[in-house]
Amino acid sequence: MTYEAIRYVSEALVDLLKETADYPELPVEPDEIELISPADIGPNSTVRIGFYPYRVRKDGSVGSMNTTPVGESAKRDPPLPITIDYLVTAYPRDDEDNVTGTIGQQQALGLVLQTLNDVGILEPEETEGIEQDTRIGLTITNAPLDEVFSLWARFDATYQPSVTVEVSPVMIHSINEAEFSRIAERDVGVERKPDSE
């Protein structure tokens, strides 16, 4: 995984919620969950839960990383560990009145919180497109309210019930590779001198 790391992780989160929502008694249909900016939600939108990666930053909690061997004669620079912060928002359906829509939003947001808290991690080997050994943590965060309101102001959209989620570490692999030569092993014999008389 190189430059597509963020995309694959975002798709994995959406798929996770879609799998959870694939039951008739739940308040959300799988096709109502999308990766979308709040700025792109219109009055006739069918989105019930929207995921949006609003901030990407270097993950400083990961220590120094080693180069990765490539074959027998090359090595690749260490990957860049990043943290992705998502804004996850619940929207009312356009055919609902205020009371019904508000209740539906609360149910949808509760489903998001329940799912992310229960799962807690993305297993790399079980997630399409993700190529890293380290598990990816899913953490519900307490973003300051003024930061959340500032986000919505930049989207020029009406505030809707939301939660922020931190996903890390996500590895963006380097494409810098360097060849090296192995030192050939030599059999060095040591001849013992005869004792002097």
C-alpha atoms as one frame of an Amber mdcrd trajectory, in Angstrom:
protein
   0.000   0.000   0.000   1.534   3.320  -1.014  -0.399   6.485  -1.767  -3.761
   4.658  -1.612  -3.557   3.909   2.115  -6.098   6.551   3.129  -8.555   5.430
   0.478  -8.408   1.764   1.510  -8.872   2.543   5.193 -11.826   4.839   4.447
 -13.474   2.165   2.324 -12.873  -0.419   5.064 -14.676   1.764   7.620 -17.662
   2.289   5.340 -17.813  -1.442   4.556 -17.652  -2.244   8.275 -20.739  -0.120
   8.971 -22.534  -1.473   5.906 -22.024  -5.043   7.113 -23.356  -4.090  10.543
 -26.388  -2.313   9.063 -27.362  -5.248   6.845 -30.215  -6.307   9.142 -33.864
  -5.308   8.599 -34.535  -4.193  12.188 -31.748  -1.582  12.243 -32.413   2.138
  11.576 -29.947   2.359   8.670 -29.795   0.654   5.277 -26.341  -0.308   3.905
 -26.797   1.916   0.841 -27.401   4.912   3.142 -23.789   4.836   4.424 -21.235
   6.737   2.335 -17.816   8.350   2.318 -18.881  11.945   1.762 -18.197  15.502
   2.904 -20.966  17.311   4.814 -20.621  20.047   2.197 -21.898  17.616  -0.455
 -25.098  16.638   1.367 -28.057  18.210  -0.426 -31.743  18.491   0.523 -32.612
  15.321  -1.408 -29.667  13.273  -0.160 -30.280   9.639   0.795 -27.215   9.491
   3.067 -27.992   8.437   6.641 -24.396   8.067   7.911 -21.514   9.974   6.343
 -17.789   9.392   6.890 -15.352  12.193   6.090 -11.551  12.234   6.709 -11.174
  15.840   7.851  -7.562  15.668   9.066  -4.487  13.568   8.292  -1.333  13.875
  10.403   1.888  12.064  11.110   1.530   9.517  13.908   4.136  10.541  16.456
   3.387   7.616  18.770   5.119   5.165  16.434   8.823   4.882  17.170  11.633
   4.681  14.646  10.993   2.111  11.960  13.398  -0.104  10.064  13.961  -0.392
   6.361  12.060  -3.167   4.602  13.922  -5.853   2.633  12.938  -6.141  -1.025
  14.128  -9.434  -2.420  17.686 -10.420  -1.544  19.593  -7.392  -2.757  17.542
  -4.275  -2.000  15.845  -2.472   0.850  13.062   0.114   1.023  12.935   3.222
   3.213  10.727   2.979   6.335   6.996   3.688   5.878   5.338   6.905   7.038
   2.893   6.211   9.912  -0.141   8.497   9.880  -3.305   9.116  11.874  -6.591
   9.819  10.084  -9.310  11.768  11.901 -12.840  11.153  10.642 -16.014  13.123
  11.156 -18.892  10.632  11.271 -22.306  12.243  10.944 -25.897  11.017  11.215
 -28.456  12.666   8.910 -32.281  12.634   8.953 -34.182  11.185   6.018 -35.861
  13.825   3.855 -39.290  12.188   4.299 -39.185  12.322   8.122 -40.685  15.013
  10.330 -38.520  16.753  12.923 -39.276  14.364  15.776 -38.929  11.170  13.744
 -35.814  12.472  12.004 -34.124  13.402  15.277 -34.853   9.991  16.783 -33.531
   8.301  13.649 -30.330  10.337  13.798 -29.758   9.335  17.410 -30.310   5.678
  16.553 -27.939   5.878  13.586 -25.237   7.591  15.635 -25.702   5.017  18.385
 -25.142   2.260  15.827 -21.878   3.925  14.750 -20.644   4.225  18.335 -21.625
   0.653  19.177 -19.933  -0.799  16.097 -16.666   1.129  16.389 -16.416   0.464
  20.128 -17.100  -3.264  19.694 -14.692  -3.733  16.786 -11.901  -1.481  18.065
  -9.336  -2.511  15.455  -8.950  -3.262  11.761  -6.980  -6.437  11.144  -4.674
  -5.736   8.161  -4.871  -9.283   6.800  -8.674  -9.105   6.778  -8.906  -5.682
   5.128  -8.694  -5.381   1.358  -5.813  -3.291   0.046  -4.092  -2.823   3.419
  -0.525  -4.117   3.507   0.974  -3.663   6.947   1.784  -5.831   9.941   0.500
  -3.412  12.576  -3.137  -3.471  13.619  -5.091  -0.284  12.967  -6.850   1.107
  16.031 -10.307   2.728  15.913 -10.736   5.248  18.737 -13.766   7.425  19.442
 -12.319  10.807  20.421 -13.549  13.863  22.310 -12.859  16.647  19.846 -13.503
  20.087  21.403 -16.955  21.378  20.517 -15.552  24.611  19.082 -13.367  22.543
  16.727 -16.399  20.568  15.538 -18.457  23.739  15.049 -15.544  25.281  13.158
 -15.534  22.283  10.824 -19.218  22.684  10.083 -18.761  26.409   9.481 -16.120
  25.651   6.853 -18.505  23.187   5.198 -21.165  25.928   5.161 -23.639  23.282
   6.317 -26.188  22.990   9.122 -24.736  21.156  12.109 -25.864  17.548  12.506
 -25.116  15.059  15.332 -21.564  13.840  14.805 -18.707  11.947  16.394 -14.976
  12.113  15.691 -12.960   8.937  15.232  -9.173   8.501  15.215  -7.750   5.730
  13.031  -4.073   4.836  13.476  -1.434   3.872  12.680  -1.907   3.699   8.926
   1.300   3.042   7.003   2.127   4.802   3.748   4.932   2.777   2.246   7.939
   4.410   0.635   8.904   3.777  -2.978  12.557   4.651  -2.333  14.652   1.530
  -2.724  18.396   1.011  -2.564  20.396  -1.984  -3.697  23.142  -3.439  -1.582
  25.742  -6.147  -1.997  26.160  -8.932   0.477  29.696  -9.716   1.583  30.629
 -13.143   0.332  31.630 -15.562   3.040  35.239 -16.705   2.914  36.772 -19.695
   4.590  39.830 -18.344   6.332  42.144 -21.084   7.527  44.577 -20.480  10.355
  47.789 -22.481  10.166  49.446 -23.126  13.474  53.177 -22.609  13.524  55.241
 -25.527  14.755  56.626 -25.177  18.247  60.210 -23.928  18.352  62.725 -26.256
  19.949
